């Protein structure tokens, strides 16, 4: 009988001992979650920015560019001169959220035909990467598939660039010539009058 009592008490002790590490593991998991949250804090902060918070928007753009061109940056193919950009925000699909146009500047992204320009949503997700595009861009009042058309100077002409339901065509030089007056349109990426930023 005494042996059974000792066995019973030993079992209780073992159960209690096993329960303690579990509680300890739970607190370890909580602290791991805290670390994990710290690691993703920048992403969460970016998602929480307001459309008028220019510091966070510029931070988002820098993170987006560093991510998109990570391999080229790692291989030192893009020098400091090539890491310049200008940007503008505009609501192209009338949903109350502004998209971001990012105009890249410098010899790595620009050539005789024009420069690379990115259009992202407000979270930095790429919508279109335009090639051979010159500055400035214009926003047409006409829409296509719910998005404003863009007027982009490419191939020595202003081109009408229409949204196809998922994206804009990436090479404006192959598109129809825009014959309207751009002076009446919203001008974006005005390279002559905008401060250049670096990523």
C-alpha positions in Angstrom: 0.0 0.0 0.0 2.8 2.4 0.9 4.4 1.5 -2.4 1.2 2.5 -4.2 1.1 5.8 -2.4 4.7 6.5 -3.3 4.0 5.5 -6.9 0.9 7.8 -6.9 2.9 10.8 -5.5 5.7 10.2 -7.9 3.2 10.2 -10.8 1.7 13.5 -9.6 5.2 14.9 -9.3 6.1 13.8 -12.8 2.8 15.3 -14.2 3.5 18.6 -12.4 7.0 18.6 -13.7 5.8 18.0 -17.2 3.3 20.7 -16.9 5.9 23.3 -16.0 8.0 23.0 -19.1 4.8 23.2 -21.1 4.0 26.5 -19.4 7.6 27.5 -19.9 7.4 26.5 -23.6 4.2 28.6 -23.9 6.0 31.6 -22.6 8.9 30.7 -24.9 6.5 30.6 -27.8 5.1 34.0 -26.7 8.6 35.5 -26.7 9.2 33.9 -30.1 6.1 35.5 -31.3 7.3 38.8 -30.0 10.6 38.4 -31.9 8.6 37.4 -35.0 6.4 40.5 -34.6 9.5 42.6 -34.3 10.9 41.2 -37.5 7.7 42.0 -39.4 7.1 45.3 -37.7 8.3 47.2 -40.7 5.8 45.4 -42.9 3.0 46.1 -40.5 4.0 49.7 -40.1 4.0 50.1 -43.8 0.6 48.7 -44.2 -0.7 51.1 -41.5 0.6 54.3 -43.1 -1.7 57.0 -44.3 -1.7 58.2 -47.9 -0.4 61.6 -46.7 2.5 60.2 -44.6 5.3 61.0 -47.0 8.1 59.7 -44.8 6.5 56.2 -44.7 5.6 56.3 -48.4 9.2 57.0 -49.2 10.3 54.2 -46.9 7.8 51.9 -48.7 9.2 52.9 -52.1 12.8 52.3 -50.9 11.8 48.8 -49.5 10.0 48.0 -52.8 13.0 49.1 -55.0 15.5 47.3 -52.8 13.4 44.2 -53.1 12.7 44.4 -56.8 16.4 45.1 -57.7 18.0 43.1 -54.9 20.1 40.9 -57.2 21.4 43.9 -59.2 22.2 45.8 -56.0 23.9 42.7 -54.5 26.1 42.5 -57.6 26.9 46.2 -57.3 25.5 46.8 -60.8 23.5 49.9 -59.7 25.8 52.6 -58.4 24.7 55.6 -56.2 23.9 57.7 -59.2 21.5 55.0 -60.5 19.7 54.8 -57.2 17.7 58.0 -57.7 13.9 58.3 -58.1 11.0 60.7 -58.1 7.5 59.7 -57.3 3.8 60.8 -57.3 0.7 59.4 -55.9 -2.6 59.3 -57.8 -5.9 57.4 -57.5 -6.1 55.9 -61.0 -9.1 53.6 -60.4 -11.3 55.9 -58.3 -11.3 53.6 -55.3 -10.2 56.2 -52.8 -6.7 54.7 -52.5 -3.7 56.2 -54.3 -1.4 54.2 -56.5 2.3 55.2 -56.6 4.2 56.1 -59.8 8.0 55.7 -59.2 10.2 57.3 -61.8 13.7 55.8 -61.8 16.6 58.1 -62.8 20.2 57.4 -63.8 22.2 55.5 -66.4 21.2 52.1 -65.1 17.4 52.7 -65.6 17.5 55.3 -68.4 18.7 55.2 -71.9 18.2 57.0 -75.2 14.6 55.6 -75.4 13.6 56.7 -71.9 13.5 55.4 -68.4 12.0 52.6 -66.3 8.9 53.7 -64.4 7.1 51.6 -61.8 3.4 51.7 -60.9 2.6 50.1 -57.6 -0.5 50.0 -55.4 -0.4 51.7 -52.0 1.3 48.7 -50.4 4.2 48.6 -52.9 2.9 45.7 -55.0 3.9 46.1 -58.6 1.1 46.8 -61.1 3.2 47.7 -64.2 6.9 48.2 -64.9 7.1 50.6 -67.9 10.1 50.7 -70.1 11.3 53.4 -72.6 9.2 56.1 -70.9 10.1 59.7 -70.7 9.0 62.3 -68.1 6.5 63.7 -67.3 3.5 61.4 -67.3 0.0 62.7 -67.7 -3.3 61.3 -66.4 -6.1 61.3 -69.0 -9.7 61.9 -67.9 -10.9 59.0 -70.0 -10.9 55.6 -68.4 -10.5 52.0 -69.6 -11.6 49.1 -67.5 -12.2 51.4 -64.6 -8.7 53.0 -64.6 -7.6 56.3 -66.0 -5.6 56.1 -69.2 -2.0 57.5 -69.0 -0.2 59.6 -71.5 3.4 58.7 -71.7 6.0 60.2 -74.0 7.7 57.3 -75.7 9.1 56.7 -79.2 9.2 60.4 -79.9 5.4 60.8 -79.4 2.9 61.0 -76.6 1.2 57.6 -76.3 -2.2 56.7 -75.0 -1.7 53.9 -72.5 -4.9 52.1 -71.5 -5.5 49.7 -68.6 -6.4 46.2 -69.9 -8.2 44.9 -66.9 -5.1 43.7 -65.0 -2.3 46.0 -65.9 -1.1 48.7 -68.3 1.1 47.7 -71.3 4.7 47.9 -70.3 6.2 49.3 -73.6 4.4 52.5 -74.5 6.4 53.0 -77.7 4.3 50.5 -79.5 0.9 52.1 -78.6 -1.3 54.6 -80.5 -0.2 58.2 -80.5 -2.2 60.6 -78.3 -3.4 63.6 -80.3 -5.0 65.6 -77.4 -3.6 68.5 -75.5 -1.6 67.4 -72.5 -1.5 70.8 -71.0 -5.1 70.3 -69.7 -4.2 67.1 -68.0 -2.8 66.2 -64.5 1.0 66.1 -64.8 3.0 63.6 -62.8 6.7 62.8 -62.4 7.8 66.3 -63.4 11.5 65.6 -63.3 12.4 69.3 -63.7 10.5 70.4 -60.6 10.6 67.4 -58.2 13.2 66.6 -55.6 15.2 63.4 -56.3 15.3 60.8 -53.6 17.7 57.9 -53.2 17.1 54.2 -52.4 
